Amino acid sequence: MRDHKKLKAFQLADEIVLSIYRITRLFPKEELFGLTSQMRRAAVSVPSNIVDRCARESQIEYLRFLGIAFGSLRELHYQFELSERLGYFKKSEDSTCETKIIETEKVLSALLRSMRKH
């Protein structure tokens, strides 16, 4: 079993979850079961799948869970941009969150590529 806490991808994804919860607290109440819920679920899915992946022994399962984490992260990135365009927050108010999302996409993508080579 691998230690997920040592992975840069997990550390970044964990920070994103905290940021997304903070940001979505300010969303309109009518979005509680809409975009707020979707963004929180997508954000939590990323580190959760990395943790699940670290508990797997098989290389195929390892890659599958990383792929799910990457898909959730891409979904979150779109939702983040959408919520900004809807005016739920100003990009200047939380540009660090999007920067972390992009950095995590790069780190997870590199990890996936590396794992596929082996």
C-alpha positions as CSV (number, residue, x, y, z in Angstrom):
1,M,0.0,0.0,0.0
2,R,1.3,3.4,-1.0
3,D,1.2,6.5,1.2
4,H,-1.1,9.0,-0.5
5,K,0.0,11.9,1.7
6,K,3.5,11.8,0.1
7,L,2.1,12.4,-3.4
8,K,2.2,16.0,-4.7
9,A,-1.1,15.4,-6.6
10,F,-2.8,14.4,-3.4
11,Q,-1.5,17.5,-1.5
12,L,-2.6,19.9,-4.2
13,A,-6.0,18.2,-4.5
14,D,-6.5,18.4,-0.8
15,E,-5.8,22.1,-0.9
16,I,-8.3,22.5,-3.7
17,V,-11.1,20.9,-1.7
18,L,-10.6,23.4,1.1
19,S,-10.6,26.3,-1.4
20,I,-13.8,25.0,-3.2
21,Y,-15.7,24.7,0.1
22,R,-14.6,28.2,1.0
23,I,-15.6,29.7,-2.4
24,T,-18.9,27.9,-2.7
25,R,-20.1,29.1,0.8
26,L,-20.7,32.4,-1.0
27,F,-22.8,31.0,-3.9
28,P,-26.5,31.8,-4.0
29,K,-28.6,29.6,-1.8
30,E,-30.6,28.4,-4.9
31,E,-27.3,26.7,-6.1
32,L,-27.0,24.6,-2.9
33,F,-28.2,21.5,-4.7
34,G,-26.9,22.6,-8.1
35,L,-23.5,23.9,-8.8
36,T,-22.4,24.1,-5.2
37,S,-23.1,20.4,-4.7
38,Q,-21.5,19.4,-8.0
39,M,-18.3,21.4,-7.4
40,R,-17.9,20.0,-3.9
41,R,-18.5,16.5,-5.1
42,A,-16.0,16.8,-8.0
43,A,-13.4,18.5,-5.7
44,V,-13.7,15.7,-3.0
45,S,-13.6,13.1,-5.7
46,V,-10.1,14.0,-6.8
47,P,-8.2,13.3,-3.6
48,S,-10.6,10.5,-2.7
49,N,-9.7,8.6,-5.8
50,I,-6.0,9.2,-5.3
51,V,-6.4,7.7,-1.8
52,D,-8.4,4.8,-3.2
53,R,-5.8,4.3,-5.9
54,C,-3.0,4.1,-3.3
55,A,-4.8,1.3,-1.6
56,R,-4.8,-0.8,-4.8
57,E,-2.2,-3.3,-5.6
58,S,-3.0,-3.9,-9.3
59,Q,-1.5,-1.6,-11.9
60,I,-4.7,-1.6,-13.9
61,E,-6.8,-0.4,-10.8
62,Y,-4.1,2.1,-10.0
63,L,-4.4,3.7,-13.4
64,R,-8.2,3.5,-13.4
65,F,-8.5,5.5,-10.1
66,L,-6.0,8.1,-11.3
67,G,-8.0,8.5,-14.5
68,I,-11.2,9.0,-12.5
69,A,-9.4,11.6,-10.3
70,F,-8.2,13.4,-13.5
71,G,-11.7,13.4,-15.0
72,S,-13.2,14.8,-11.8
73,L,-10.5,17.5,-11.8
74,R,-11.3,18.5,-15.4
75,E,-15.0,18.6,-14.5
76,L,-14.2,20.8,-11.5
77,H,-12.2,23.2,-13.7
78,Y,-15.1,23.7,-16.0
79,Q,-17.5,24.3,-13.1
80,F,-15.1,26.7,-11.5
81,E,-14.9,28.7,-14.8
82,L,-18.7,28.5,-15.2
83,S,-19.4,29.8,-11.7
84,E,-17.0,32.7,-12.3
85,R,-18.8,33.5,-15.6
86,L,-22.2,33.4,-13.7
87,G,-20.9,36.0,-11.4
88,Y,-20.8,33.9,-8.3
89,F,-17.3,35.2,-7.6
90,K,-14.7,37.4,-9.3
91,K,-11.7,35.6,-10.7
92,S,-9.4,38.2,-9.0
93,E,-10.9,37.1,-5.7
94,D,-9.7,33.6,-6.0
95,S,-7.1,33.2,-8.7
96,T,-5.0,30.9,-6.5
97,C,-7.7,28.2,-6.7
98,E,-7.6,28.1,-10.5
99,T,-3.8,28.1,-10.4
100,K,-3.9,25.1,-8.1
101,I,-6.4,23.3,-10.3
102,I,-4.2,23.8,-13.4
103,E,-1.0,22.8,-11.5
104,T,-2.8,19.6,-10.2
105,E,-4.0,18.8,-13.8
106,K,-0.4,18.9,-14.9
107,V,0.9,16.8,-11.9
108,L,-1.8,14.2,-12.3
109,S,-1.4,14.1,-16.1
110,A,2.4,13.5,-15.7
111,L,1.7,10.8,-13.1
112,L,-0.7,9.1,-15.4
113,R,1.8,9.3,-18.3
114,S,4.5,7.9,-16.1
115,M,2.4,5.0,-14.9
116,R,1.3,4.1,-18.4
117,K,4.9,3.7,-19.5
118,H,5.5,1.1,-16.8
